[in-house]
Amino acid sequence: NQPQMMQILKTLDRDHCQCPFGAAGKEVGYSCPGTCLDWVYDQLNTPFAFAFEIYTGPEYSDMLRERWQEKMRGAGAFYQKHSHLGHRHFHEVFTEHPSCFVQLKRHHAARVMSNDECFGQFNPDSEDEYNSVVENWSSAYLSMASMVVQDLRGNSTDATMVVAA
């Protein structure tokens, strides 16, 4: 059901994120078999298993938006299907934003974030921003659930479907 899952993600992304989406192992740049998503899919026979990273600090938004725009133009489609984040296409991303998982050089050591920097990358720093993130992703979750139900009932997931909030 990969095409159905990707259509749901594409619709959610357009309406709630405008950021990269796809198979976890391709997006994060390292193999990640055996996650809770795999277990739910394999053991509970759940045809749809999604995970979302719902926040990143504003200093990362531009980089994610550029990756998303490339993907929407189709420029990233080859890399999604045939490569990984260690591919030379993503070299600039990891030069500017070092990762423990994607190393550019064998002995390259990424700069360690302070506790405040780490918190700011993954958590809203104001009540207004927090409320905005909760509202956006609550709506995304309800939309996703509705699209999954439509698909399971044999109806196509309509990208224009609206969920009453």
C-alpha positions in Angstrom: 0.0 0.0 0.0 3.0 2.3 -0.5 1.2 4.4 -3.1 -1.7 5.0 -0.8 0.5 5.9 2.1 2.6 8.3 0.0 -0.6 10.0 -1.3 -1.8 10.5 2.3 1.6 11.9 3.2 1.7 14.2 0.2 -1.8 15.6 1.1 -0.9 16.1 4.7 2.4 17.6 3.8 0.8 20.1 1.5 -1.7 21.2 4.1 0.3 21.0 7.3 4.1 21.0 6.8 5.6 21.6 3.4 8.7 19.6 4.5 10.4 16.4 3.3 8.4 13.2 3.7 8.8 9.5 2.7 10.3 6.3 3.9 12.0 6.8 7.3 15.2 5.1 6.2 15.5 7.3 3.2 14.6 10.6 5.0 16.8 10.2 8.1 19.7 8.8 6.1 20.4 5.6 7.9 18.8 2.1 7.9 16.3 1.8 10.7 14.7 -1.7 10.5 12.9 -3.1 13.5 11.3 0.1 14.7 7.9 0.2 16.3 6.4 1.0 12.9 7.7 -2.3 11.5 6.4 -4.2 14.5 2.9 -2.6 14.2 2.9 -3.3 10.4 4.1 -6.9 10.7 2.7 -8.2 14.0 -0.6 -6.4 14.1 -1.1 -6.4 10.3 -1.8 -2.7 10.4 -1.7 -1.6 6.7 -0.9 2.1 7.6 1.9 2.9 10.1 3.2 6.5 10.1 5.6 8.5 12.3 6.0 12.3 12.2 8.7 14.6 13.5 6.4 17.6 14.1 8.7 20.4 15.0 12.1 21.8 14.2 13.5 25.1 15.3 13.0 28.1 12.9 16.8 28.0 12.0 16.1 24.6 10.2 12.9 25.6 8.4 14.5 27.1 5.3 16.7 24.0 4.7 13.7 21.7 5.1 11.6 23.9 2.8 14.2 23.8 0.1 14.4 20.0 0.3 10.6 19.9 0.1 10.5 22.2 -2.9 13.1 20.0 -4.7 11.0 17.0 -3.9 7.8 18.6 -5.2 9.6 19.6 -8.5 10.7 16.0 -8.8 14.3 16.8 -8.4 14.6 14.5 -5.4 12.6 11.6 -6.7 15.6 9.7 -7.9 17.4 10.1 -4.6 14.3 8.9 -2.7 14.1 5.7 -4.7 17.8 4.9 -5.4 20.0 6.5 -2.8 20.3 7.7 0.8 21.2 10.9 2.6 24.9 10.1 2.3 24.6 10.7 -1.5 26.6 13.6 -2.8 23.4 15.4 -3.6 22.9 16.1 0.1 26.5 17.0 0.9 25.8 20.7 1.3 22.9 19.9 3.8 25.2 17.9 6.0 28.1 20.4 5.7 25.9 23.1 7.1 24.1 20.8 9.6 26.4 18.0 10.8 24.7 14.7 11.7 25.9 11.8 13.9 24.2 9.5 11.4 25.5 10.9 8.1 29.2 11.5 8.2 31.0 13.4 5.4 34.5 12.2 6.5 35.6 9.1 8.3 36.8 11.0 11.4 34.5 14.0 11.2 33.2 15.0 14.6 29.9 16.9 14.6 29.7 19.9 16.9 27.8 19.0 20.1 24.8 21.1 20.8 24.2 22.7 24.1 21.2 21.6 26.1 19.4 24.9 25.1 20.3 24.4 21.4 19.0 20.9 21.5 15.8 21.8 23.2 15.2 24.7 20.8 15.7 22.5 17.8 13.0 20.1 18.8 10.6 22.1 21.0 8.6 25.3 20.5 10.1 28.1 22.6 6.8 30.0 23.4 3.3 29.2 24.4 1.9 30.7 21.2 4.3 28.6 19.0 3.4 25.5 21.1 -0.3 26.1 20.6 0.2 26.6 16.9 2.1 23.3 16.6 -0.5 21.4 18.6 -3.3 22.8 16.5 -1.6 22.1 13.2 -0.6 18.5 14.0 -3.9 17.6 15.8 -5.6 18.6 12.6 -3.1 16.7 10.5 -3.7 13.6 12.6 -7.4 13.8 12.3 -7.1 14.3 8.5 -4.7 11.3 8.3 -7.1 9.1 10.2 -10.0 10.1 7.9 -8.0 9.4 4.8 -6.9 6.0 6.1 -10.5 5.1 6.9 -11.5 6.1 3.4 -8.8 3.9 1.9 -9.7 0.9 4.1 -13.3 1.2 3.1 -12.2 1.0 -0.5 -12.7 4.6 -1.4 -9.8 6.5 -2.9 -8.1 9.0 -0.6 -9.3 12.3 -2.1 -6.7 15.0 -1.7 -9.4 17.6 -1.4 -11.2 15.9 1.5 -11.8 18.2 4.5 -12.2 17.0 8.1 -14.5 19.0 10.3 -12.7 20.2 13.4 
